[in-house]
Amino acid sequence: MPAFFSLLLLDPKLRTARRFCAIAFYLVIVIVGSIPGARAEIGEYAPGVVLHSLAYAFLTVLWFTGSSGSMLARTLKSLLTVAMMGAVDELVQSFLPYRVADVADWAVDCTAAAVACLLLWALLPKTSS
């Protein structure tokens, strides 16, 4: 099983697929979050902080492992991309009368991305680029 996860996260041939999955997952987040009442129903299982943290950390892992370059370059690409994704998600929510855009949610998204990048720096081989 570890070889399977290593293949999914480190194989350079799958970089484009990981970025595609990140974009698809992000679109699912935005679309499901735009359905009236869906956020309230999901909130019964986990609070918003947990949902934002897990979702945006997962997006960061996909984007980081889908990027090329040094660890620093991949970190910067991931942080900037996920911060932008979180900001656009909150912007979309600001247009919906049944949702509220919150800067605190965006801060949670960015914090989750930073923590995910730190963990990736610690866990991934330094030679993978």
N, C-alpha and C positions, 0 to 999 in steps of 0.2 A: 504493500500500500504506500509506503513512503516514496518508492520510485515513481508511482503514478502521480503523486502530488508534486514531486520534483519535476516531472515532465510537464505538468500543467503550468507550473509557476516559473520554470527556468528555461524551458526550451525556446531558443531564439526564433524558431519557425512559427511559434504560436503567439508572438508579440502582437501582431495585428488582430488576431482573434481575441486576445485579452482586452485590448482597447475597444474593440467592437462590443464585447460583452459588458464592459464598463458603461459605454454609451447606452446600450439597450437597457441595462439595469437602472441607470439614471432616468431614462424616459419612463420606465415602469413606476419609479418613485414619484415622478411629477404627475403622471396620469392618474395613478391610484390616489394620490394625495388630492387630486382635483375632483374626485367623485364625492358628491355630497354625502356626508355621514360615514364615509369609509375610514377617515382618520379617527373618528370617535370609536368605531368598532375595533380597530386595531389597538387603540389606546387601552382597551380592556385587558389586553394581554401584556403590555409593556408600556411604561411611561415614554413620553416623547424624547427625553434625553437618551434613553437606552436605544430607542429606534434610530435616532439620528446618529448616535455614536457607532452602532453596528453597521448601518447602511453606508455611511461615509468612510468608515475604516475599510470596509470591503471594496468600495470604489477606489480607494487609495491603493490597496494591494493590487487590484487589477491594473490600474494605470501605471503604477511603479514597475510592476513586472512586465508590463506591455511596452515600456519605454526602453530606449537604448541610451548608452552613454555611461559616464561615471556614476557612482552612487550619488554624488552631490547633484549632478545634472538631473538624474531620475527623481531625486527628492524634490528639487525645485519645480520640475515639470508637474509632478504629482500634487504638490501643495497648491500651486497656482491653479491647476485645472480643477481640483476638488473645491477649492475656495470659490472659484467662479461658478461651478455647478451648484454649490450651496446658495450662493447669492441669487442665481437665476431662479432656483426653487422658491426662495423666499419672495422674490419679485412676483412670480406667478401667483403665489398665495395672496399677495397684496391686492390682486384684482378680483379675488373670489370673496363674495359677501359672507360666506360661512367659514372662512379661514382667516387667520391673522398672521401676517409676516412678523417675524421676531428676530432682532439682531442677536439675541441670546442663542437662538437655534443655529444661526450661521456660525457663531463662535464655537458652539459644540461641534459642528461639522469640521471646522478648521482644526480644533483641538484633536479630534479623532484622527484626522489626516496626519497631523504631526506625530501623534503617538504611534500610529501605524508605520510611519516612515522610520521612526526610531527603532521599532521592533524589527523592521525589515533590514535596517543597517546592522543590527545585532545578530540576526539569524541567517541572512543570506550570505553565500560565499562572496568574498570581496572581489573575486576575479570575474564574476558574471557581469556582463555589460551588454 
